[in-house]
Amino acid sequence: MGPVILLLLVAAPEVSPYAELLAAHVKDGVVDYPGLSKRSAELQRVVTAIGSATLPKGREDQIGFLVDAYNLLVLSEVIRLGQPKSVLDVKDFFSAPRHKVAGETTSLDQLEKQRILPLAKDPRLHFALVCGAKGCPILEREPWTRGRLEDR
């Protein structure tokens, strides 16, 4: 099941489980966390698939995959923590290495600073990463997949 979800995440965002969750629960950059929490099993299946996936080959595909993984993990953590008032107040929210992405255990900070930004070599990518706080960049209703990075 994991490889199928990954394939859909990278190759066909319009039908992927992650894309469907975004389309259903993000409006004008605001996440409907109560609605998303009712679909936590689906969310967890996508998180599990990201953890066991193989990193795509192409650079743009890798960037899109890793940005989507980061944003997905933030959504998942907010749900897991019961929708805290602010993730910035949650100890080690970004620094604890409790996530698995493409077979590697990582923190959100490591994913951003050691994998995404060095790979992209583009500081604009920071604005694609959603931290789950009101002052952070807004979440798009579509995954960041190949061919869409420069469009945004």
C-alpha positions in Angstrom: 0.0 0.0 0.0 2.8 2.4 0.8 4.4 2.5 -2.7 1.0 3.1 -4.3 0.4 6.1 -2.1 3.9 7.5 -2.8 3.4 7.0 -6.5 0.1 8.9 -6.4 1.7 11.6 -4.2 4.5 12.3 -6.8 2.9 11.3 -10.1 -0.8 12.3 -9.8 -1.5 14.9 -7.1 -5.0 15.4 -8.3 -6.0 11.9 -7.1 -3.5 11.2 -4.3 -4.7 10.7 -0.8 -2.6 13.7 0.4 -4.0 15.9 -2.3 -7.5 14.9 -1.4 -6.9 15.7 2.3 -5.5 19.1 1.3 -8.4 19.9 -1.0 -11.0 18.9 1.5 -9.4 20.5 4.6 -7.5 23.6 3.5 -9.3 26.8 2.4 -7.5 30.1 1.8 -4.5 28.8 3.6 -6.4 27.8 6.7 -6.5 24.2 7.8 -9.7 22.7 9.1 -8.0 20.7 11.9 -11.3 19.4 13.4 -12.3 18.0 10.0 -8.9 16.7 9.3 -8.7 15.0 12.7 -11.8 12.9 11.8 -9.7 11.5 9.0 -6.6 10.8 11.1 -6.4 7.2 9.9 -6.1 8.3 6.3 -3.5 10.9 7.3 -1.5 8.3 9.2 -1.5 6.0 6.2 0.1 8.7 4.1 2.6 9.5 6.9 3.5 5.8 7.0 3.9 5.7 3.2 6.2 8.7 3.3 8.3 7.0 5.9 8.9 3.8 4.0 9.1 5.4 0.5 12.1 5.6 -1.7 13.3 9.2 -2.4 12.4 10.0 -6.0 15.4 10.3 -8.5 15.1 13.7 -10.0 16.0 16.9 -8.1 12.6 18.6 -8.5 10.8 15.4 -7.6 12.9 15.1 -4.5 12.2 18.7 -3.5 8.5 18.3 -4.0 8.4 15.0 -2.1 10.4 16.5 0.8 8.3 19.7 1.0 5.1 17.6 1.0 6.6 15.3 3.6 7.4 18.2 5.8 4.0 19.8 5.5 2.3 16.5 6.0 4.3 15.8 9.1 3.3 19.2 10.6 -0.3 18.5 10.0 0.0 15.0 11.5 1.8 16.3 14.6 -0.8 19.0 15.2 -3.5 16.4 15.0 -1.5 14.0 17.2 -1.0 16.7 19.8 -4.7 17.5 20.0 -4.4 20.8 18.0 -2.3 22.9 20.4 -3.0 26.6 20.5 0.5 27.1 19.1 3.1 24.6 17.9 5.7 27.2 18.8 4.9 26.5 22.5 5.3 22.7 22.1 8.7 21.6 23.4 10.8 20.0 20.7 8.0 20.3 18.1 10.6 21.0 15.4 13.8 19.6 16.9 12.8 16.1 18.1 13.9 13.4 15.6 10.6 11.5 15.7 9.6 11.4 12.0 10.5 9.0 9.3 11.0 10.2 5.7 12.2 7.9 2.9 13.5 5.4 5.5 15.5 8.0 7.6 14.5 9.2 11.0 14.6 13.0 11.2 13.3 16.1 12.9 11.4 18.8 11.1 14.4 21.1 11.6 16.7 18.5 10.0 14.4 17.9 7.2 14.2 21.6 6.4 17.8 22.7 7.0 19.8 19.6 6.1 17.7 18.2 3.3 15.3 20.6 1.6 17.1 23.9 1.6 20.5 22.5 0.6 18.9 20.5 -2.2 16.8 23.4 -3.5 19.5 26.0 -3.0 16.7 28.5 -3.1 15.6 30.5 0.0 12.1 30.9 -1.4 11.5 27.2 -0.5 11.3 28.3 3.2 7.9 29.8 2.3 6.7 26.5 1.1 7.2 24.9 4.5 4.3 25.3 6.8 5.0 25.4 10.5 1.5 25.1 11.7 1.4 28.5 13.4 -0.7 31.5 12.3 2.4 33.6 11.5 3.9 31.0 9.2 3.4 30.7 5.4 0.0 29.4 4.4 -0.6 25.9 3.3 -1.5 25.4 -0.3 -4.4 23.2 -1.3 -2.2 21.1 -3.6 1.0 19.1 -3.0 4.3 20.5 -4.2 4.9 18.1 -6.9 7.2 18.0 -9.9 6.6 20.7 -12.5 4.8 22.9 -9.9 7.7 24.3 -7.9 8.6 27.2 -10.2 4.9 28.0 -10.8 4.4 29.0 -7.2 
